[in-house]
Amino acid sequence: MAREIQAGLAQARRQITPVLPTSSTFDIPDAYQVTPKSENFLFSDTLIRRRKRMLPVGSVTQLELLFDSPTIFMDGTFSSTPPFFDQVYTIHAMKFGTKCFPPLQSEQRARQNRLMSPGFPHS
């Protein structure tokens, strides 16, 4: 019975989830641009160069936590990116105790510098 319910839920989820994009010029549905609390989640949709987009996401609440934290952790990966993207880069703030994240060397220094630059549109 549990498998039948699980299969039914998976089918219902597929019916309401947008199909995967077939190019880098896809539109992001409004529902994916805000959090469940209606905060903006997609800060910017920036075209870096032809067919290269940068999509920084997060909420104002998450940014406040990040800016209030004395320690942040940054990491990027190339192996688990969605189609049409080269890298997933994350920034984490410390709260509720110490956590350990292994540092990884990133080969995309210019992209990281652009993302962290004061001139990048953050809102």
Buried (B, 14 or more C-beta within 10 A) or exposed (E): EEEEEEEEEEEEEEEEEEEEEEEEEBEBEEEEEEBEEEEEBBBBEBEEEEEEBBEBBBBBEBBEBBEEBEEEBBBBEEEEEEEBEEBEBEBBBBEEEEEEEEEEEBEBEEBBEBBEEEEBEEE
